[in-house]
Amino acid sequence: MNRIVAWVIMGLLLLITVPLLAQENSLFALASNEPVVTNAGDFRSWDGQYTDPGAVLVHDGQFHLFRNGFIGWPAKVQVGYLTSPDGIKWTEASESPVLGTDDVPYAGVAALASSALVEDDGTWVLYFYTWESRSGGRSGGAIGRATAPSPVGPWTVDPEPILTPGSAGSWDALQVNAPSVVKTDEGYWMYFSGNRDGLPTSKIGLATSEDGITWTKYDDPATTDAAHADSDPILQTDEAGAFVHQPRVVYTPDDGWVMIYRQVQRSGMELMLARSEDGVHWETVTDEPVWTRTSIPASNGFWFTALARHEDTYYLYIEGGQDRHTNIFVATHQGKLPE
């Protein structure tokens, strides 16, 4: 949905509903009703209106956040870099953005950070996706990769996307976006959103790689129709007018494969929890969402998210709306997740 339209709708809803209160008994609890990272609040700044959590990871006991900042939407995006000792108190680690849309030669309008990891040799890797259209709801786009010797750069963008939309008529023919990459002993797993006619057709797919550069989309040999001839989604909804996207995935020794994904239906946006034994076949844990638009007090909605796990705690980062801006909040869950 176009962000401007979203603000109008959410604003009207606020006028006709009671004040929003934090959800009780939610699986994730807000660390604070105040954001942990705020936008600049100055429309002359690169992050003067919107900021979302982009990519987060824990490396050598420290949290690292590559957040997206932009004014208006669709618009050019810059990526800022922050660090934290506990995932809650953040400090800007670079005075200026470490990567921007102009650094990506194949980005039409925007390039947004979405996932990050550190290789065994110390190379930092940032996965991002592009937005090609001035339309807020229907746009082409691909997934790219950048590498650097340190999180502050200099970042080198691969010359070509590493994952592109499918062939004409396929379920992801228009756009692939919002990658979440997990590195395992067997290789790399990328979960992504894909659609063929804009967001209302969005589903969640999977691609795997031996090196993190060359990827193969998951293909179920049992499906032969045109939409699934080349690859298949691993998570979708059959509800009319609803769609799923923006997978945030981690693998843990206690809970196995865990996914937080965004579902959009008539009642609005919500976050759902899914689990998998093999990373391919997923089941939603509960019919109840783990996050809704009422989960942040006095917020007029939420948008993009990021997920990390450190020791026995999950950290869920959420872009929450406040007035005509967005900031980043964090909610946590300690211990095992429900099965």
NORWOUR-V869466 format. One record per residue. N is the residue number from 0. RES is the residue in one small letter. PHI is phi in whole degrees, -180 to 180 (* if undefined). Layout:
# NORWOUR-V869466
N/RES/PHI, N/RES/PHI
This chain:
# NORWOUR-V869466
0/m/*, 1/n/-56, 2/r/-63, 3/i/-65, 4/v/-62, 5/a/-61, 6/w/-61, 7/v/-63, 8/i/-62, 9/m/-64, 10/g/-64, 11/l/-64, 12/l/-62, 13/l/-64, 14/l/-73, 15/i/-112, 16/t/-118, 17/v/-72, 18/p/-55, 19/l/-79, 20/l/-120, 21/a/-62, 22/q/-65, 23/e/-87, 24/n/61, 25/s/-75, 26/l/-62, 27/f/-110, 28/a/-112, 29/l/-59, 30/a/-68, 31/s/-161, 32/n/-73, 33/e/-98, 34/p/-65, 35/v/-91, 36/v/-138, 37/t/-117, 38/n/-74, 39/a/-68, 40/g/73, 41/d/-129, 42/f/-67, 43/r/-86, 44/s/-94, 45/w/-65, 46/d/-119, 47/g/-73, 48/q/-127, 49/y/-121, 50/t/-145, 51/d/-127, 52/p/-73, 53/g/52, 54/a/-128, 55/v/-133, 56/l/-151, 57/v/-112, 58/h/-137, 59/d/53, 60/g/80, 61/q/-117, 62/f/-87, 63/h/-129, 64/l/-129, 65/f/-108, 66/r/-98, 67/n/-92, 68/g/-132, 69/f/-165, 70/i/-122, 71/g/75, 72/w/-158, 73/p/-72, 74/a/-161, 75/k/-59, 76/v/-121, 77/q/-117, 78/v/-113, 79/g/-98, 80/y/-127, 81/l/-132, 82/t/-130, 83/s/-154, 84/p/-82, 85/d/-133, 86/g/82, 87/i/-121, 88/k/-96, 89/w/-111, 90/t/-130, 91/e/-63, 92/a/-98, 93/s/-142, 94/e/-67, 95/s/-125, 96/p/-58, 97/v/-92, 98/l/-156, 99/g/-142, 100/t/-56, 101/d/-67, 102/d/-81, 103/v/-107, 104/p/-64, 105/y/-104, 106/a/-88, 107/g/-71, 108/v/-117, 109/a/-146, 110/a/-137, 111/l/-122, 112/a/-62, 113/s/-142, 114/s/-159, 115/a/-148, 116/l/-155, 117/v/-121, 118/e/-75, 119/d/-61, 120/d/-87, 121/g/92, 122/t/-73, 123/w/-89, 124/v/-126, 125/l/-121, 126/y/-101, 127/f/-139, 128/y/-133, 129/t/-107, 130/w/-127, 131/e/-101, 132/s/-117, 133/r/-78, 134/s/-79, 135/g/-80, 136/g/-118, 137/r/-133, 138/s/-154, 139/g/-76, 140/g/174, 141/a/-134, 142/i/-113, 143/g/-126, 144/r/-142, 145/a/-135, 146/t/-129, 147/a/-157, 148/p/-76, 149/s/-151, 150/p/-65, 151/v/-90, 152/g/99, 153/p/-74, 154/w/-92, 155/t/-113, 156/v/-88, 157/d/-56, 158/p/-68, 159/e/-132, 160/p/-61, 161/i/-97, 162/l/-145, 163/t/-124, 164/p/-59, 165/g/-77, 166/s/-69, 167/a/-55, 168/g/91, 169/s/-78, 170/w/-64, 171/d/-121, 172/a/-71, 173/l/-93, 174/q/-155, 175/v/-121, 176/n/-157, 177/a/49, 178/p/-70, 179/s/-129, 180/v/-108, 181/v/-120, 182/k/-96, 183/t/-124, 184/d/-66, 185/e/-93, 186/g/140, 187/y/-112, 188/w/-122, 189/m/-117, 190/y/-101, 191/f/-149, 192/s/-94, 193/g/-144, 194/n/-150, 195/r/-117, 196/d/-135, 197/g/103, 198/l/-55, 199/p/-60, 200/t/-106, 201/s/-67, 202/k/-134, 203/i/-109, 204/g/-118, 205/l/-138, 206/a/-134, 207/t/-125, 208/s/-153, 209/e/-88, 210/d/-125, 211/g/81, 212/i/-117, 213/t/-99, 214/w/-120, 215/t/-124, 216/k/-73, 217/y/-65, 218/d/-132, 219/d/-84, 220/p/-64, 221/a/-77, 222/t/-101, 223/t/-130, 224/d/-69, 225/a/-60, 226/a/-69, 227/h/-126, 228/a/-69, 229/d/-101, 230/s/-159, 231/d/-137, 232/p/-72, 233/i/-108, 234/l/-154, 235/q/-157, 236/t/-124, 237/d/-98, 238/e/-72, 239/a/-61, 240/g/79, 241/a/-104, 242/f/-153, 243/v/-124, 244/h/-166, 245/q/55, 246/p/-71, 247/r/-122, 248/v/-124, 249/v/-135, 250/y/-113, 251/t/-130, 252/p/-68, 253/d/-88, 254/d/-107, 255/g/72, 256/w/-78, 257/v/-129, 258/m/-130, 259/i/-105, 260/y/-132, 261/r/-96, 262/q/-117, 263/v/-120, 264/q/-142, 265/r/-59, 266/s/-78, 267/g/116, 268/m/-83, 269/e/-155, 270/l/-104, 271/m/-119, 272/l/-111, 273/a/-130, 274/r/-135, 275/s/-147, 276/e/-88, 277/d/-121, 278/g/83, 279/v/-111, 280/h/-101, 281/w/-117, 282/e/-130, 283/t/-70, 284/v/-70, 285/t/-144, 286/d/-73, 287/e/-85, 288/p/-69, 289/v/-91, 290/w/-157, 291/t/-135, 292/r/-69, 293/t/-95, 294/s/-76, 295/i/-108, 296/p/-56, 297/a/62, 298/s/-96, 299/n/-103, 300/g/136, 301/f/-137, 302/w/-132, 303/f/-90, 304/t/-136, 305/a/-146, 306/l/-137, 307/a/-141, 308/r/-133, 309/h/-134, 310/e/56, 311/d/-110, 312/t/-125, 313/y/-94, 314/y/-120, 315/l/-109, 316/y/-101, 317/i/-131, 318/e/-82, 319/g/-110, 320/g/-85, 321/q/-140, 322/d/59, 323/r/-106, 324/h/-130, 325/t/-129, 326/n/-132, 327/i/-110, 328/f/-112, 329/v/-133, 330/a/-126, 331/t/-128, 332/h/-138, 333/q/-104, 334/g/94, 335/k/-71, 336/l/-92, 337/p/-65, 338/e/-98
